[in-house]
Each structure stands twice: as structure tokens, then as C-alpha cells.
Amino acid sequence: MQLTDVYLGLGQDTLEQLLKTVSLGKLRSYQLFDRMKARLHLAKLNADTLRKSAPRLWTRLENGEQELAQELAQAILISHMDMIVAVLDELGIPHEDGFFQKDLDAATYLTGGWRERVYEKFNGRFPRAVLLFYLNHLAFEVARDETMFRPAE
């Protein structure tokens, strides 16, 4: 499984919802704005052009563009650091403002049923699409779990 599979597993509608939650201000704060504009092949990056780019981005993800998947994930996740901090705190994973220490084996904190527990606790508090994306991203990146988590609505 690759990161593009997380997007594809959640569906094109979820990608569109995720793009609506990207904070352009956070991209600027983390000095990712120009890099994202270039990666997304956009002459101008704003909420409207980002939203309208969804069909093209979906095609690129279907074609397996891993670098796009990684940078898009970074843009989505930094826009929701409050959620990341809350989830990591809930799981008891040590972090510094949502970022892991380099030598940390966070997989040891992801015990049976962790995605279900976290989803139940935070669904409604954070956007569903973002929460599902983060839970699947965390499972993929940290635990190398290739099972897609998609609870019924």
C-alpha cells in the first residue's frame, strides 16, 4: 500500500472535502505555500483554485503520484494541528505540538481498536473527512496497517 491508496480508499468526495479544510495561512506559516502551489501546478493558490483542482488532483493520485500525496497530506494535516494533538494525547503518544520525536516507535501505542475509539471520541468535534484521513494516514505511516478504516456514517 502507498499513501495514494489512502486517498483512493476514502474516495474523491473525501478529497474534495479535505481540500476545503486546507488553511492557506498555515501553509504560509509553515513555509509550504509556494511549494504547494508548484506541486499542485497552480498559477494562483487560493481557496477557489484549490477546490477546483480536485478532479485533476484525483487523476494524479490515481496515477500514483506519491510526492503529490505526501505534500498534500502535509498541507491537510498542518491545517489541523489541534486535531492531531488531541488524537495523539488520547492515544498517549509522546509528541511535541503534534510532531513525533525521530526515534519514537509510535506503533507500540496503537493498540487494538484504537481507530474505532478515537473516531468515536472525536467524530463531530473535528471534520469527519479530516479525522478519517488522519486515522488512516497514521495507521499507514506509523503502524504500516494497510486496512482502510471507513465507519458507517
Buried (B, 14 or more C-beta within 10 A) or exposed (E): EBBBBBBBBBEBEBBBBBBBBBBBEBBEEBEBBEBBBEBBEBEEBEEEEBEEBBEEBBEBBEEEBEEBBBBBBBBBBBBBBEBBBBBBEEBEBEBEEBEBEEEBEBBEBBEEEBBEEBBEEBBEEBBBBBBBBBBBBBBBBBBEBEEBBEEEE
